[in-house]
Amino acid sequence: EPLHPYTQGLMRSIPQIHEKHSKTRTLWEIPGNVPSLIDLPPGCPFADRCDRRMARCAEPPPLLEIKPQHWVRCWLYGPTA
């Protein structure tokens, strides 16, 4: 049950050979370029490539435990204050 939009995008980009019409299915592509790990942008490092980004993504999101042992660091699930 991936919650972060980046993880959801990665899961959608995995080829599925058992699906009906798998040869004609277009794989999901995450737009943009991966940021440098040496010089990460402020806030969420995925914000520039996220289709669900909001102004708040310029701030670092908190790490939240959504349910036992299931953590996410994304403003979609964080406090709205």
C-alpha positions as CSV (number, residue, x, y, z in Angstrom):
1,E,0.0,0.0,0.0
2,P,2.4,2.7,-1.1
3,L,1.3,6.2,0.0
4,H,4.0,8.6,-1.3
5,P,3.3,9.7,-4.8
6,Y,6.9,8.8,-5.8
7,T,6.5,5.2,-4.6
8,Q,3.1,5.0,-6.3
9,G,4.7,6.1,-9.6
10,L,7.5,3.6,-9.2
11,M,4.9,0.8,-8.7
12,R,3.0,1.9,-11.8
13,S,6.2,1.8,-13.8
14,I,6.8,-1.9,-13.2
15,P,6.0,-4.0,-16.3
16,Q,3.2,-6.5,-15.8
17,I,3.7,-9.5,-18.1
18,H,0.6,-11.3,-16.8
19,E,-1.8,-8.5,-17.6
20,K,-4.1,-8.8,-20.5
21,H,-2.8,-6.6,-23.3
22,S,0.6,-6.2,-21.6
23,K,2.3,-5.8,-24.9
24,T,0.2,-2.7,-25.7
25,R,0.1,-1.2,-22.3
26,T,2.2,2.0,-21.9
27,L,4.4,2.1,-18.9
28,W,4.0,4.9,-16.4
29,E,6.8,7.5,-16.6
30,I,7.7,9.8,-13.8
31,P,8.4,13.2,-15.5
32,G,11.6,15.2,-15.0
33,N,15.0,14.3,-13.7
34,V,16.1,12.8,-10.4
35,P,17.7,15.6,-8.2
36,S,21.3,15.4,-7.2
37,L,21.7,13.6,-3.8
38,I,24.6,16.0,-3.1
39,D,22.4,19.1,-3.6
40,L,18.8,18.2,-2.8
41,P,16.2,20.9,-3.2
42,P,14.6,22.3,0.0
43,G,11.4,20.5,1.1
44,C,10.3,17.3,-0.6
45,P,12.9,16.2,-3.1
46,F,10.2,14.8,-5.3
47,A,8.1,18.0,-5.4
48,D,9.3,19.2,-8.8
49,R,8.2,15.9,-10.4
50,C,5.0,15.3,-8.4
51,D,1.6,15.7,-10.0
52,R,0.1,16.2,-6.5
53,R,2.5,18.9,-5.3
54,M,1.2,21.9,-3.4
55,A,2.8,25.0,-2.1
56,R,3.6,23.3,1.2
57,C,5.9,20.8,-0.5
58,A,8.6,23.5,-0.4
59,E,8.9,22.8,3.4
60,P,10.3,19.4,4.6
61,P,7.3,17.2,5.4
62,P,7.2,15.3,8.7
63,L,7.7,11.6,9.0
64,L,4.3,10.1,10.0
65,E,3.4,6.6,11.0
66,I,0.1,6.1,9.2
67,K,-0.5,2.7,10.7
68,P,1.9,0.4,12.7
69,Q,5.2,0.1,10.8
70,H,3.8,2.0,7.8
71,W,5.6,5.4,7.5
72,V,5.3,8.2,5.0
73,R,7.0,11.6,4.6
74,C,4.5,13.6,2.5
75,W,2.2,16.6,3.2
76,L,-0.7,14.7,1.7
77,Y,-0.9,12.9,5.0
78,G,0.5,15.5,7.3
79,P,-1.0,18.2,9.5
80,T,-2.7,21.0,7.6
81,A,-1.8,23.8,10.0
